[in-house]
Amino acid sequence: MSQPIRNAAFLSAVLLASSAALAKLPPPPPMDPAAKEAAAAKAKAAAEKGTAELAAAEDYAVKNFQANMKKEGKPIPKPVPIKAASAPPAGAKKAPASNTEKSSAKKKA
């Protein structure tokens, strides 16, 4: 047998054996409550850290932009407040998320 054929045969034998071995593994045991709480606390801490880093990066970007505008002698624009979306009135018809309402009406007609 030539070398490439031997390599291919060996590779296929290894893949077949490993797939058979993986198929026989039992499912992982459920996490105990203490480990579950620790994982949740770790995820929460990571999310808070990410939020803090994002806020710091945004502040840095704003300060850098304002410093560059000052250097160029341009006026610094005032920040625009962002309004939260208000809820629709109580009796208002809910708008479709896309054009689904119109297309379904066309299909029925």
C-alpha positions as CSV (number, residue, x, y, z in Angstrom):
1,M,0.0,0.0,0.0
2,S,1.2,3.5,-0.7
3,Q,1.7,6.1,2.0
4,P,-1.4,8.3,1.2
5,I,-3.7,5.3,1.3
6,R,-2.3,4.2,4.6
7,N,-2.7,7.7,6.1
8,A,-6.3,7.9,4.9
9,A,-7.1,4.4,6.3
10,F,-5.5,5.3,9.6
11,L,-7.4,8.6,9.8
12,S,-10.8,6.9,9.0
13,A,-10.1,4.2,11.6
14,V,-9.3,6.9,14.3
15,L,-12.4,8.9,13.4
16,L,-14.6,5.8,13.5
17,A,-13.2,4.8,16.9
18,S,-13.5,8.2,18.4
19,S,-17.1,8.6,17.2
20,A,-17.9,5.3,18.8
21,A,-16.2,6.3,22.1
22,L,-18.1,9.6,22.2
23,A,-21.4,8.0,21.5
24,K,-21.0,5.9,24.7
25,L,-20.3,8.8,27.0
26,P,-23.0,9.4,29.6
27,P,-24.5,12.9,29.9
28,P,-22.9,15.3,32.3
29,P,-24.3,15.3,35.8
30,P,-26.5,18.2,36.8
31,M,-24.8,21.1,38.5
32,D,-25.2,21.3,42.3
33,P,-26.9,24.5,43.6
34,A,-23.7,26.0,45.0
35,A,-21.9,25.6,41.7
36,K,-24.9,27.0,39.8
37,E,-25.0,30.1,42.1
38,A,-21.3,30.6,41.7
39,A,-21.6,30.4,37.9
40,A,-24.5,32.9,38.0
41,A,-22.5,35.3,40.3
42,K,-19.5,35.0,38.0
43,A,-21.6,35.8,34.9
44,K,-23.2,38.8,36.7
45,A,-19.8,40.1,37.7
46,A,-18.6,39.7,34.1
47,A,-21.6,41.6,32.8
48,E,-21.1,44.4,35.3
49,K,-17.4,44.6,34.4
50,G,-18.3,44.7,30.7
51,T,-20.8,47.5,31.3
52,A,-18.3,49.5,33.3
53,E,-15.6,49.1,30.6
54,L,-18.1,50.1,27.9
55,A,-19.0,53.3,29.8
56,A,-15.3,54.1,30.3
57,A,-14.6,53.6,26.6
58,E,-17.6,55.8,25.6
59,D,-16.4,58.6,28.0
60,Y,-12.9,58.3,26.5
61,A,-14.2,58.6,23.0
62,V,-16.4,61.6,23.8
63,K,-13.5,63.4,25.5
64,N,-11.2,62.6,22.6
65,F,-13.8,63.9,20.1
66,Q,-14.3,67.1,22.1
67,A,-10.5,67.7,22.4
68,N,-10.1,67.2,18.7
69,M,-12.9,69.7,18.0
70,K,-11.3,72.2,20.3
71,K,-7.9,71.8,18.5
72,E,-9.5,72.5,15.2
73,G,-11.4,75.5,16.5
74,K,-14.8,74.1,15.8
75,P,-17.7,74.4,18.1
76,I,-18.5,71.3,20.3
77,P,-22.0,70.1,19.6
78,K,-24.4,69.9,22.5
79,P,-25.5,66.4,23.5
80,V,-29.0,65.5,22.4
81,P,-31.1,63.8,25.1
82,I,-32.6,60.5,24.2
83,K,-36.2,60.0,24.9
84,A,-37.5,56.6,25.8
85,A,-40.2,55.1,23.6
86,S,-43.6,55.7,25.0
87,A,-46.3,53.0,25.2
88,P,-49.1,53.3,22.6
89,P,-52.5,54.6,23.8
90,A,-54.8,52.0,25.3
91,G,-57.1,51.6,22.4
92,A,-54.6,52.0,19.6
93,K,-54.1,49.3,17.0
94,K,-50.8,47.6,17.2
95,A,-48.6,48.2,14.1
96,P,-47.3,45.1,12.4
97,A,-43.6,44.4,12.8
98,S,-43.2,44.2,9.1
99,N,-45.4,44.0,6.0
100,T,-46.9,40.7,7.2
101,E,-50.4,42.0,7.7
102,K,-50.7,43.4,4.2
103,S,-49.2,40.4,2.5
104,S,-51.5,38.0,4.4
105,A,-54.5,40.0,3.4
106,K,-53.4,39.8,-0.3
107,K,-53.0,36.1,-0.1
108,K,-56.5,35.7,1.3
109,A,-58.1,37.8,-1.4
